[in-house]
Amino acid sequence: MDTVLMEELVNIMLETGADYSEVYYEDTISKKYYYTNGKLDDIVVNTKIGAGLRILDGEKYYYSSTNNLVRENLLELAKTLGSHLFGVRNTSVVLEEVDTKLDIEIEHHKKTTKSKIEYLNSIDTMARSYSNKISQVEVYLIENDAFKRVANSTGVLTNNKEIRTRLALCVYAKEGDRLTSYYNRIDYQKGYEMLDDVSLSSFVFETCQMAIEELDAKYFEGGCYPVVIGNGFGAVIIHEACGHGLEATSVATNRSVFSNKLGQKVANDKVTLVDDGTIQKEWGSSIIDDEGEYAHKNILIEKGVLKGYLVDRFHEGKMRQTANGCGRRESYLYAPTSRMSNTYIAKGTDKKEDIIKSISYGVYVKQISHGTVVSETGDFNFFTGGAYIIRDGKICERIKDISLTGNCLEILSNIEMVSDDLKLEGGLCGSISGMIFVTAGEPTIKVSKILIGGKK
């Protein structure tokens, strides 16, 4: 979509007195290579080309999207949106164009399909050779190439390119009538140079080992115990239970346990929670968000005190805070709203080995897999992806089918130790503006007590 047309659309939507108008254009292509049962099973290609137009008027907004990019259709769409307002605005906006540069070494199209298949085959072979207990291997390569243009009534027109790559592996282990599986992935905002930056053997062997260990995992008797949550994607419990409650979509409508708590103590002094969309090459990063605002590093909780929220343009007035680079959406089909990017607990000064040694009997959780959260109360329930008993300060036998139940304010207050081994891992997050790329992370942390559900 050319600059002249985007400027015209912005001004048409402003003419009837809108507070703000915006045009979002997207051209995205994604490819997923499925390699299963020792062969290439499928290559799925998806494209999204379209535009979204939005008007903000006080505490209301009007949004419409289309994949019909013919000039006449877009002009009519802008006029229709403007017809919801009955004011007059005589000033017009002149757009100033801003380009961003993404440092990608090996773009997706520069690697042949043949070489990608050979790489997938090498992973399959490596996993199958790990143990005769590995019964099935599924490997995926995911490419996402997005070009976005955002023009808005602040006078900004941004051009932003985002390239993401994910390698995913799911292995199945079988012994007798017992069957288990484990899923693992590596993902960054990089091209195929990502594959040169990781230890492939470590990635594959860890995945296989986790699946095999599950074969002999024991059921656990539930109760309230101290819990150590591993670094990396163990942080999904913080992302879900705390992060969503700090987004303006929940806070502005008083549907968050964190509403009206700015400046108050909400966590242990050892907890600093950050959302940083500026981290180079991370899966959840963006140079510019989907509202045309530069990404920010936002300190949400600092040494236990609530310092800020994630605020998008629509919620600026109601929250009396300035938008801070967190307006995000899955595609042009969605209006943007406040969303997380790379959310993590900052590293502390404790050591992982000291955290484990401090527990005479408890549970070590390597990862959190999935769960549910009630934003209004902060109550949550999560299932684990790899858990072990801690006995006499040592990580011991594997346990299975356990869940963690609690409240986000309680878990934040009960974090007693924070190690220095911060790790970030990518994932996908769903909310009212669709499914977006995010990163969750933390160092190894000790929570003094969590209610653990078990089958025994």
Secondary structure by P-SEA (a helix, b strand, c coil): ccaaaaaaaaaaaacccccccbbbbbbbbbbbbbbccccccbbbbbbbbbcccccccccbbbbbbbccccaaaaaaaaaaaaccccbbbcbbbbbbbbbbbbbcccccccccaaaaaaaaaaaaaaaaaccccccbbbbbbbbbbbbbbbbcccbbbbbbbbbbbbbbbbbbbbccccccccccccccccccccccccaaaaaaaaaaaaaaaaccbbbbbbcbbbbbbbccccccccccccccccccccccccccccccccccccccccbbbbbbcccccccccccccccccccccccccccccccccccccccccccccccccccccccccccccccccccccccccccaaaaaaaccbbbbbccccccccccccccbbbbbcbbbbbccccccccccbbbbbbbaaaaaaaccccccbbbbbbbcccccccbbbbbbbbcccccccccccccc
